[in-house]
Amino acid sequence: MRYTKEQIADADSMDLVSYLESRGYELKREGNQYRLKEHDSLYVKGNQWYWHSQHKGGKTLDFLMDYEGLSFLDAMKALLGDEGKIERRIPIAAPQEHTDPKDLKLPEPSDNNNAVYAYLKSRGIDARIIKECIDQGLLYQTNMFWAQNESGEYEKNACPPQAVFVGKDMDGTPRYACTRSCTGKAKHDAYGSDKAFAFSLPDGDSKALWVFESAIDLLSHVTRILHYILEKGLWHQMPHLKREEKWLIHWVFRGSPPCTNVYQEMMNSKANPTAL
């Protein structure tokens, strides 16, 4: 059966929350969006969804095909019926309203950062890099997350340890934070995060800007730089450096001049061709 562009657009605009509820999915409301209970990093709002741990999302049709594994024809039948008629069994999603930026709501820090150290070291990150990030307030551990109840108020929720990566503006004010579970795959952006100030590290006197898919990829890159310098014995080639390792760490993190070159390191750049 062939579908018109209008039928496809109509199916794609159907309210995904209503569809999920009609199929028996369990949802938990968090502010103006919903979280799928069987996958705590999959969020739904209107006819849109995003699965943070899998780095993918889309609209209603995409969900039926990507998440439920239906073919395009079966997905259309599920939404419009066997005859392809606009039956309105599922309501059309309301237009997404623009919301003003919110103040950043950072997760509260834990008493220690032991789980963060253990997790990042298991990913190959040098402990000296981890400590420097913590000392600069760019990284810490939390055992809670904020969730909005139906009245829009924020409530504390306990959770397994998570690493919090903080992005700051030029004045050193936190403007962005994302969390990464130290024991699972859950990933979330903190409420009020501004992605224009994502987690970043200055890289000495380099005029190059490196763009990475994740904070851990960035830390891996910095670890490689540190190990290369240590292994090659390049101390004498770097001005203003003393032999103590703490000076090397400070050099790696020292503020940079304006960049003249941009490099992109993505695991799958085809999935996000507009990353830059």
VEXKENU-285872 format. One record per residue (C-alpha): residue in one letter; y negated, x, z negated. Coordinates in Angstrom, 1 decimal, padded with zeros to 4 digits. Example, Ala and Ser with C-alpha at 12.3 -4.5 7.8 and 13.67 -1.06 7.14 Angstrom:
<lonu->a, y->004.5, x->012.3, z->-007.8>
<lonu->s, y->001.1, x->013.7, z->-007.1>
***
This chain:
<lonu->m, y->000.0, x->000.0, z->000.0>
<lonu->r, y->-003.5, x->001.3, z->000.9>
<lonu->y, y->-006.3, x->000.9, z->-001.5>
<lonu->t, y->-010.0, x->000.7, z->-000.6>
<lonu->k, y->-012.6, x->003.1, z->-002.1>
<lonu->e, y->-014.0, x->000.1, z->-004.1>
<lonu->q, y->-010.5, x->-000.6, z->-005.6>
<lonu->i, y->-010.0, x->003.0, z->-006.6>
<lonu->a, y->-013.5, x->003.2, z->-008.1>
<lonu->d, y->-012.9, x->000.0, z->-010.0>
<lonu->a, y->-009.6, x->001.2, z->-011.4>
<lonu->d, y->-011.1, x->004.5, z->-012.4>
<lonu->s, y->-013.9, x->002.7, z->-014.3>
<lonu->m, y->-011.6, x->000.6, z->-016.4>
<lonu->d, y->-011.9, x->001.1, z->-020.2>
<lonu->l, y->-009.3, x->003.7, z->-021.2>
<lonu->v, y->-009.4, x->002.8, z->-024.9>
<lonu->s, y->-008.4, x->-000.8, z->-024.1>
<lonu->y, y->-005.7, x->000.5, z->-021.8>
<lonu->l, y->-004.2, x->002.7, z->-024.5>
<lonu->e, y->-004.4, x->000.0, z->-027.1>
<lonu->s, y->-002.6, x->-002.4, z->-024.7>
<lonu->r, y->000.2, x->000.2, z->-024.3>
<lonu->g, y->000.7, x->000.7, z->-028.0>
<lonu->y, y->-001.0, x->004.1, z->-028.4>
<lonu->e, y->-002.3, x->004.9, z->-031.9>
<lonu->l, y->-006.0, x->005.8, z->-031.9>
<lonu->k, y->-008.3, x->007.0, z->-034.6>
<lonu->r, y->-011.9, x->006.3, z->-034.3>
<lonu->e, y->-014.3, x->009.2, z->-034.8>
<lonu->g, y->-017.9, x->008.2, z->-034.4>
<lonu->n, y->-018.4, x->006.9, z->-030.8>
<lonu->q, y->-015.1, x->008.2, z->-029.6>
<lonu->y, y->-011.4, x->008.0, z->-030.3>
<lonu->r, y->-008.7, x->010.6, z->-031.0>
<lonu->l, y->-005.1, x->010.1, z->-029.9>
<lonu->k, y->-002.9, x->010.5, z->-033.0>
<lonu->e, y->000.1, x->012.0, z->-031.1>
<lonu->h, y->-002.2, x->014.8, z->-029.8>
<lonu->d, y->-005.0, x->015.5, z->-032.2>
<lonu->s, y->-007.1, x->017.4, z->-029.6>
<lonu->l, y->-007.2, x->014.6, z->-027.0>
<lonu->y, y->-010.3, x->012.5, z->-027.2>
<lonu->v, y->-011.2, x->009.3, z->-025.4>
<lonu->k, y->-014.6, x->007.6, z->-024.8>
<lonu->g, y->-015.0, x->004.7, z->-022.4>
<lonu->n, y->-013.2, x->005.6, z->-019.2>
<lonu->q, y->-013.3, x->009.3, z->-019.9>
<lonu->w, y->-010.9, x->011.6, z->-021.8>
<lonu->y, y->-010.6, x->015.3, z->-022.6>
<lonu->w, y->-007.6, x->017.2, z->-023.9>
<lonu->h, y->-009.1, x->020.3, z->-025.6>
<lonu->s, y->-005.8, x->022.2, z->-026.2>
<lonu->q, y->-004.9, x->021.8, z->-022.5>
<lonu->h, y->-008.4, x->022.3, z->-021.1>
<lonu->k, y->-008.3, x->019.3, z->-018.9>
<lonu->g, y->-009.6, x->015.8, z->-018.7>
<lonu->g, y->-011.1, x->013.2, z->-016.4>
<lonu->k, y->-011.3, x->009.4, z->-016.0>
<lonu->t, y->-008.8, x->006.5, z->-016.4>
<lonu->l, y->-006.8, x->007.2, z->-013.2>
<lonu->d, y->-006.5, x->010.9, z->-014.1>
<lonu->f, y->-005.1, x->010.0, z->-017.5>
<lonu->l, y->-002.3, x->007.8, z->-016.1>
<lonu->m, y->-001.3, x->010.5, z->-013.6>
<lonu->d, y->-001.8, x->013.7, z->-015.6>
<lonu->y, y->-000.8, x->012.5, z->-019.1>
<lonu->e, y->001.7, x->009.7, z->-018.3>
<lonu->g, y->003.1, x->011.3, z->-015.2>
<lonu->l, y->002.6, x->008.3, z->-012.9>
<lonu->s, y->002.1, x->008.6, z->-009.2>
<lonu->f, y->-001.2, x->007.5, z->-007.7>
<lonu->l, y->000.3, x->004.2, z->-006.4>
<lonu->d, y->002.0, x->003.5, z->-009.7>
<lonu->a, y->-001.2, x->004.2, z->-011.6>
<lonu->m, y->-003.1, x->001.8, z->-009.4>
<lonu->k, y->-000.5, x->-000.9, z->-009.9>
<lonu->a, y->-000.7, x->-000.4, z->-013.6>
<lonu->l, y->-004.4, x->-001.0, z->-013.6>
<lonu->l, y->-004.9, x->-003.5, z->-010.8>
<lonu->g, y->-001.5, x->-005.3, z->-010.6>
<lonu->d, y->001.1, x->-005.3, z->-007.9>
<lonu->e, y->-001.2, x->-007.1, z->-005.4>
<lonu->g, y->-004.0, x->-004.7, z->-005.9>
<lonu->k, y->-006.3, x->-007.5, z->-007.0>
<lonu->i, y->-009.2, x->-007.0, z->-009.4>
<lonu->e, y->-007.7, x->-008.9, z->-012.2>
<lonu->r, y->-009.9, x->-007.6, z->-015.0>
<lonu->r, y->-006.9, x->-007.4, z->-017.4>
<lonu->i, y->-008.6, x->-004.3, z->-018.7>
<lonu->p, y->-012.3, x->-004.4, z->-019.2>
<lonu->i, y->-014.7, x->-002.1, z->-017.4>
<lonu->a, y->-016.0, x->000.7, z->-019.5>
<lonu->a, y->-019.6, x->000.4, z->-020.6>
<lonu->p, y->-022.0, x->003.0, z->-019.1>
<lonu->q, y->-022.2, x->006.2, z->-021.1>
<lonu->e, y->-025.5, x->006.3, z->-022.9>
<lonu->h, y->-027.4, x->009.5, z->-023.3>
<lonu->t, y->-027.6, x->010.6, z->-026.9>
<lonu->d, y->-030.2, x->013.0, z->-028.3>
<lonu->p, y->-029.0, x->016.4, z->-029.5>
<lonu->k, y->-027.8, x->016.2, z->-033.1>
<lonu->d, y->-028.2, x->018.9, z->-035.8>
<lonu->l, y->-025.3, x->021.3, z->-035.9>
<lonu->k, y->-022.7, x->020.3, z->-038.6>
<lonu->l, y->-020.8, x->023.5, z->-039.5>
<lonu->p, y->-017.4, x->023.2, z->-041.2>
<lonu->e, y->-017.5, x->024.5, z->-044.7>
<lonu->p, y->-016.2, x->028.1, z->-045.2>
<lonu->s, y->-013.0, x->028.8, z->-047.2>
<lonu->d, y->-012.8, x->031.1, z->-050.1>
<lonu->n, y->-011.3, x->033.8, z->-048.0>
<lonu->n, y->-010.7, x->034.8, z->-044.3>
<lonu->n, y->-007.0, x->035.8, z->-044.7>
<lonu->a, y->-005.6, x->033.4, z->-042.2>
<lonu->v, y->-008.3, x->034.3, z->-039.6>
<lonu->y, y->-007.5, x->038.0, z->-040.0>
<lonu->a, y->-003.7, x->037.4, z->-039.6>
<lonu->y, y->-004.1, x->035.1, z->-036.6>
<lonu->l, y->-006.6, x->037.3, z->-034.7>
<lonu->k, y->-004.6, x->040.5, z->-035.4>
<lonu->s, y->-001.5, x->038.7, z->-034.1>
<lonu->r, y->-003.5, x->038.2, z->-030.9>
<lonu->g, y->-004.3, x->041.9, z->-030.7>
<lonu->i, y->-007.8, x->041.9, z->-032.0>
<lonu->d, y->-008.8, x->045.0, z->-033.9>
<lonu->a, y->-009.4, x->044.4, z->-037.6>
<lonu->r, y->-012.7, x->046.3, z->-037.4>
<lonu->i, y->-014.0, x->043.9, z->-034.8>
<lonu->i, y->-013.0, x->040.9, z->-036.9>
<lonu->k, y->-014.8, x->042.3, z->-039.9>
<lonu->e, y->-018.0, x->043.0, z->-038.0>
<lonu->c, y->-018.0, x->039.4, z->-036.7>
<lonu->i, y->-017.5, x->038.0, z->-040.2>
<lonu->d, y->-020.2, x->040.3, z->-041.6>
<lonu->q, y->-022.7, x->039.1, z->-039.0>
<lonu->g, y->-021.9, x->035.4, z->-039.7>
<lonu->l, y->-020.3, x->034.9, z->-036.3>
<lonu->l, y->-016.8, x->034.2, z->-037.6>
<lonu->y, y->-015.2, x->032.6, z->-040.7>
<lonu->q, y->-012.3, x->030.6, z->-041.9>
<lonu->t, y->-012.4, x->026.9, z->-042.8>
<lonu->n, y->-009.8, x->024.5, z->-044.2>
<lonu->m, y->-011.7, x->021.3, z->-043.4>
<lonu->f, y->-013.3, x->019.4, z->-040.5>
<lonu->w, y->-015.9, x->016.7, z->-040.4>
<lonu->a, y->-015.0, x->013.3, z->-039.0>
<lonu->q, y->-017.2, x->010.2, z->-038.5>
<lonu->n, y->-016.1, x->006.9, z->-039.9>
<lonu->e, y->-016.8, x->003.6, z->-038.3>
<lonu->s, y->-020.3, x->003.4, z->-040.0>
<lonu->g, y->-021.2, x->006.8, z->-038.5>
<lonu->e, y->-021.1, x->008.7, z->-041.7>
<lonu->y, y->-019.5, x->012.1, z->-041.9>
<lonu->e, y->-016.4, x->012.6, z->-044.1>
<lonu->k, y->-014.5, x->015.7, z->-045.1>
<lonu->n, y->-010.9, x->016.0, z->-043.9>
<lonu->a, y->-008.5, x->018.7, z->-045.1>
<lonu->c, y->-006.6, x->020.7, z->-042.4>
<lonu->p, y->-004.6, x->023.9, z->-042.0>
<lonu->p, y->-006.7, x->027.0, z->-041.7>
<lonu->q, y->-009.0, x->027.3, z->-038.7>
<lonu->a, y->-011.2, x->030.1, z->-037.3>
<lonu->v, y->-014.8, x->029.1, z->-036.7>
<lonu->f, y->-016.7, x->030.9, z->-033.9>
<lonu->v, y->-020.4, x->030.6, z->-034.3>
<lonu->g, y->-023.1, x->030.9, z->-031.6>
<lonu->k, y->-026.6, x->031.7, z->-032.6>
<lonu->d, y->-030.0, x->031.6, z->-030.9>
<lonu->m, y->-032.5, x->034.5, z->-030.5>
<lonu->d, y->-033.7, x->033.9, z->-034.0>
<lonu->g, y->-030.3, x->034.1, z->-035.5>
<lonu->t, y->-030.0, x->030.4, z->-036.2>
<lonu->p, y->-026.5, x->028.9, z->-035.7>
<lonu->r, y->-026.7, x->026.4, z->-032.8>
<lonu->y, y->-023.0, x->026.2, z->-031.8>
<lonu->a, y->-019.6, x->026.4, z->-033.4>
<lonu->c, y->-016.0, x->025.9, z->-032.2>
<lonu->t, y->-012.9, x->025.9, z->-034.2>
<lonu->r, y->-009.4, x->027.3, z->-033.3>
<lonu->s, y->-006.4, x->026.5, z->-035.4>
<lonu->c, y->-004.7, x->029.6, z->-036.9>
<lonu->t, y->-001.3, x->027.9, z->-037.0>
<lonu->g, y->-001.4, x->025.5, z->-034.0>
<lonu->k, y->-003.2, x->024.7, z->-030.8>
<lonu->a, y->-006.0, x->022.4, z->-031.9>
<lonu->k, y->-009.5, x->023.3, z->-030.7>
<lonu->h, y->-012.7, x->021.4, z->-031.4>
<lonu->d, y->-016.5, x->021.9, z->-031.0>
<lonu->a, y->-018.5, x->021.1, z->-034.1>
<lonu->y, y->-020.7, x->018.1, z->-034.1>
<lonu->g, y->-024.1, x->018.9, z->-032.7>
<lonu->s, y->-023.0, x->022.0, z->-030.9>
<lonu->d, y->-025.3, x->023.2, z->-028.1>
<lonu->k, y->-023.1, x->025.0, z->-025.5>
<lonu->a, y->-026.2, x->026.9, z->-024.3>
<lonu->f, y->-025.7, x->029.0, z->-027.4>
<lonu->a, y->-022.0, x->029.6, z->-027.2>
<lonu->f, y->-020.2, x->032.4, z->-029.2>
<lonu->s, y->-021.4, x->035.7, z->-027.9>
<lonu->l, y->-021.7, x->039.4, z->-028.8>
<lonu->p, y->-024.3, x->042.0, z->-027.7>
<lonu->d, y->-022.6, x->045.0, z->-026.1>
<lonu->g, y->-024.7, x->048.1, z->-026.8>
<lonu->d, y->-026.9, x->049.5, z->-024.1>
<lonu->s, y->-025.1, x->047.8, z->-021.2>
<lonu->k, y->-027.1, x->045.8, z->-018.7>
<lonu->a, y->-024.0, x->043.8, z->-017.7>
<lonu->l, y->-023.2, x->040.3, z->-018.9>
<lonu->w, y->-019.5, x->039.5, z->-019.2>
<lonu->v, y->-018.4, x->035.8, z->-019.2>
<lonu->f, y->-015.1, x->034.9, z->-020.8>
<lonu->e, y->-013.0, x->031.7, z->-020.9>
<lonu->s, y->-012.7, x->031.8, z->-024.7>
<lonu->a, y->-014.0, x->033.6, z->-027.8>
<lonu->i, y->-010.6, x->035.3, z->-028.2>
<lonu->d, y->-010.8, x->036.7, z->-024.7>
<lonu->l, y->-014.2, x->038.1, z->-025.5>
<lonu->l, y->-012.9, x->039.8, z->-028.7>
<lonu->s, y->-009.9, x->041.2, z->-026.7>
<lonu->h, y->-012.4, x->042.8, z->-024.3>
<lonu->v, y->-014.4, x->044.3, z->-027.1>
<lonu->t, y->-011.2, x->045.6, z->-028.7>
<lonu->r, y->-010.2, x->047.3, z->-025.4>
<lonu->i, y->-013.6, x->049.0, z->-025.3>
<lonu->l, y->-013.3, x->050.2, z->-028.9>
<lonu->h, y->-009.8, x->051.6, z->-028.4>
<lonu->y, y->-010.8, x->053.3, z->-025.1>
<lonu->i, y->-013.6, x->055.1, z->-026.8>
<lonu->l, y->-011.5, x->056.2, z->-029.8>
<lonu->e, y->-008.6, x->057.3, z->-027.6>
<lonu->k, y->-010.7, x->059.3, z->-025.1>
<lonu->g, y->-012.8, x->061.0, z->-027.8>
<lonu->l, y->-016.1, x->060.0, z->-026.2>
<lonu->w, y->-018.2, x->060.4, z->-029.3>
<lonu->h, y->-020.2, x->063.3, z->-028.0>
<lonu->q, y->-021.2, x->061.4, z->-024.9>
<lonu->m, y->-022.9, x->058.6, z->-026.8>
<lonu->p, y->-026.4, x->059.3, z->-028.1>
<lonu->h, y->-027.4, x->058.4, z->-031.7>
<lonu->l, y->-023.7, x->058.2, z->-032.8>
<lonu->k, y->-022.2, x->059.8, z->-035.8>
<lonu->r, y->-018.4, x->060.4, z->-036.1>
<lonu->e, y->-017.8, x->057.7, z->-038.7>
<lonu->e, y->-016.2, x->054.7, z->-037.2>
<lonu->k, y->-018.7, x->052.3, z->-038.8>
<lonu->w, y->-021.4, x->053.7, z->-036.5>
<lonu->l, y->-019.2, x->053.1, z->-033.4>
<lonu->i, y->-018.7, x->049.5, z->-034.5>
<lonu->h, y->-022.5, x->049.1, z->-034.9>
<lonu->w, y->-023.0, x->050.6, z->-031.4>
<lonu->v, y->-020.6, x->048.2, z->-029.8>
<lonu->f, y->-022.5, x->045.3, z->-031.4>
<lonu->r, y->-026.1, x->046.6, z->-031.0>
<lonu->g, y->-028.6, x->044.4, z->-029.1>
<lonu->s, y->-028.7, x->044.7, z->-025.3>
<lonu->p, y->-031.5, x->044.9, z->-022.8>
<lonu->p, y->-031.8, x->042.2, z->-020.1>
<lonu->c, y->-028.7, x->042.2, z->-017.9>
<lonu->t, y->-028.7, x->043.1, z->-014.2>
<lonu->n, y->-025.0, x->042.3, z->-013.5>
<lonu->v, y->-022.8, x->039.4, z->-014.3>
<lonu->y, y->-019.0, x->039.6, z->-014.5>
<lonu->q, y->-016.6, x->036.7, z->-014.9>
<lonu->e, y->-013.2, x->037.0, z->-016.6>
<lonu->m, y->-011.3, x->033.7, z->-016.4>
<lonu->m, y->-007.6, x->033.0, z->-016.8>
<lonu->n, y->-007.9, x->030.4, z->-014.1>
<lonu->s, y->-011.3, x->030.4, z->-012.5>
<lonu->k, y->-010.2, x->027.9, z->-009.8>
<lonu->a, y->-010.1, x->025.3, z->-012.5>
<lonu->n, y->-013.8, x->025.8, z->-013.3>
<lonu->p, y->-015.6, x->027.1, z->-010.2>
<lonu->t, y->-018.9, x->026.2, z->-011.7>
<lonu->a, y->-018.4, x->028.3, z->-014.9>
<lonu->l, y->-021.5, x->030.4, z->-014.0>
***
